[in-house]
Amino acid sequence: MPRFSIIVPSHGVTGRLSQALDSVLGQSFGDLELIPVCDAPDAPAAEVAAGYAERDSRVTPVHSPPSAGLSGARNAGIRAATGTYLLFLDGDDLLLPGALAALDVRLSETAGVDVLYTEHERVPWWEGEPTNPAAPLLAGAPKGA
């Protein structure tokens, strides 16, 4: 059983999907399964995901119709997941180098935790400055939380 199941919905982000998948498979921590969720077997993203599955046995594409929405895609990924922990990564987002190793360390330090909330940075591709929506929440957390 892998440590992490990383579920990546891909509706409407075919052009960026390879970057997202590469950011996961390029992690120094490799005890993972990567589950790209595509609209249908003949969808453009499905071809991308199938190519990754051919090259790496940790990749298991699944399908969820667009009418199921983002939650339906995530649920389809959950049903296929076998890992100890679930992570969700949007198909146009990146997992920074070392992220899974850092999560593994934190999970080991807090043995038995059911949910680990992490910071992220939202990058405005068209205008504005990067933001971290979790910063106020995490700033107010008790020490050691």
C-alpha positions as CSV (number, residue, x, y, z in Angstrom):
1,M,0.0,0.0,0.0
2,P,1.5,3.4,-1.0
3,R,1.9,6.1,1.6
4,F,0.1,8.7,-0.6
5,S,-2.6,8.5,-3.2
6,I,-2.5,11.7,-5.2
7,I,-5.7,12.4,-7.1
8,V,-5.6,14.8,-10.0
9,P,-8.8,15.9,-11.7
10,S,-8.0,17.0,-15.3
11,H,-11.2,18.5,-16.8
12,G,-10.2,21.5,-18.9
13,V,-6.5,21.5,-18.1
14,T,-5.0,19.2,-20.7
15,G,-2.4,21.8,-21.6
16,R,-1.0,21.9,-18.1
17,L,-1.7,18.3,-17.0
18,S,1.8,17.1,-17.9
19,Q,3.4,19.7,-15.7
20,A,1.2,18.6,-12.8
21,L,1.9,14.9,-13.3
22,D,5.7,15.6,-13.7
23,S,5.7,17.6,-10.5
24,V,4.4,14.5,-8.6
25,L,6.5,11.8,-10.3
26,G,9.6,14.0,-9.9
27,Q,9.3,14.0,-6.1
28,S,12.2,12.6,-4.1
29,F,9.7,10.7,-2.0
30,G,8.4,8.0,-4.3
31,D,6.0,5.9,-2.2
32,L,2.9,7.1,-4.0
33,E,0.3,6.3,-6.5
34,L,-0.9,9.0,-9.0
35,I,-4.5,8.9,-10.1
36,P,-5.3,11.3,-12.9
37,V,-9.1,11.5,-13.4
38,C,-10.1,12.1,-17.0
39,D,-13.5,12.8,-18.5
40,A,-13.7,9.8,-20.8
41,P,-11.3,7.3,-22.4
42,D,-11.3,9.4,-25.6
43,A,-10.8,12.8,-23.9
44,P,-7.5,14.7,-24.7
45,A,-6.4,14.4,-21.0
46,A,-6.9,10.6,-21.1
47,E,-4.3,10.3,-23.8
48,V,-1.8,12.2,-21.7
49,A,-2.6,10.2,-18.6
50,A,-2.4,6.9,-20.5
51,G,1.1,7.8,-21.7
52,Y,2.2,8.4,-18.2
53,A,0.6,5.1,-17.1
54,E,2.6,3.3,-19.8
55,R,5.9,4.7,-18.5
56,D,5.3,4.5,-14.8
57,S,3.4,1.8,-12.9
58,R,2.5,4.2,-10.1
59,V,0.0,6.0,-12.5
60,T,-3.5,4.7,-12.6
61,P,-5.9,6.8,-14.8
62,V,-9.6,6.7,-14.0
63,H,-12.6,8.3,-15.7
64,S,-15.4,10.5,-14.4
65,P,-17.9,12.3,-16.7
66,P,-17.7,16.1,-16.8
67,S,-21.3,16.1,-15.5
68,A,-20.1,14.7,-12.2
69,G,-18.1,17.9,-11.6
70,L,-15.0,18.3,-9.5
71,S,-16.4,16.4,-6.5
72,G,-17.4,13.5,-8.8
73,A,-13.9,13.4,-10.2
74,R,-12.3,13.4,-6.8
75,N,-14.7,10.7,-5.6
76,A,-13.8,8.6,-8.6
77,G,-10.2,9.0,-7.7
78,I,-10.9,8.1,-4.0
79,R,-12.6,4.9,-5.1
80,A,-9.5,3.9,-7.0
81,A,-7.1,4.9,-4.2
82,T,-5.2,2.4,-2.1
83,G,-2.8,4.7,-0.2
84,T,-2.7,5.5,3.5
85,Y,-3.2,9.2,2.9
86,L,-5.1,11.1,0.1
87,L,-3.8,14.2,-1.5
88,F,-5.7,16.3,-4.0
89,L,-3.9,18.3,-6.7
90,D,-5.7,20.2,-9.4
91,G,-4.6,19.4,-12.9
92,D,-3.2,22.8,-13.4
93,D,-1.3,23.0,-10.1
94,L,2.3,21.9,-9.2
95,L,3.6,20.0,-6.2
96,L,6.9,21.7,-5.3
97,P,10.1,19.6,-5.0
98,G,10.4,18.0,-1.6
99,A,6.7,18.5,-0.8
100,L,5.9,14.8,-0.2
101,A,9.1,14.2,1.8
102,A,8.1,17.1,4.1
103,L,4.6,15.8,4.4
104,D,5.9,12.3,5.3
105,V,8.2,13.8,8.0
106,R,5.3,15.8,9.5
107,L,3.0,12.9,9.4
108,S,5.6,10.7,11.2
109,E,6.1,13.4,13.8
110,T,2.4,13.6,14.5
111,A,1.7,9.9,14.5
112,G,-2.0,9.0,14.3
113,V,-3.1,12.3,12.7
114,D,-6.2,11.8,10.5
115,V,-6.0,15.2,8.6
116,L,-3.0,17.3,7.9
117,Y,-3.7,20.8,6.5
118,T,-0.8,22.3,4.6
119,E,-0.1,25.7,3.3
120,H,-0.3,26.5,-0.4
121,E,0.3,29.5,-2.6
122,R,-2.2,30.6,-5.1
123,V,-0.6,32.1,-8.2
124,P,-2.7,34.5,-10.2
125,W,-1.7,33.7,-13.8
126,W,-3.2,36.8,-15.3
127,E,-2.9,39.6,-12.7
128,G,-2.2,40.3,-9.0
129,E,0.2,38.9,-6.5
130,P,0.6,35.3,-5.2
131,T,-1.5,34.7,-2.1
132,N,-1.6,32.1,0.6
133,P,-5.2,31.6,1.7
134,A,-4.2,29.3,4.6
135,A,-1.8,31.8,6.2
136,P,-4.4,33.4,8.6
137,L,-5.8,30.0,9.6
138,L,-2.4,28.5,10.3
139,A,-1.1,31.7,12.1
140,G,-3.9,31.3,14.6
141,A,-3.3,27.6,15.3
142,P,-2.0,26.5,18.7
143,K,1.7,25.7,19.0
144,G,2.2,22.1,17.9
145,A,-1.1,21.8,16.1
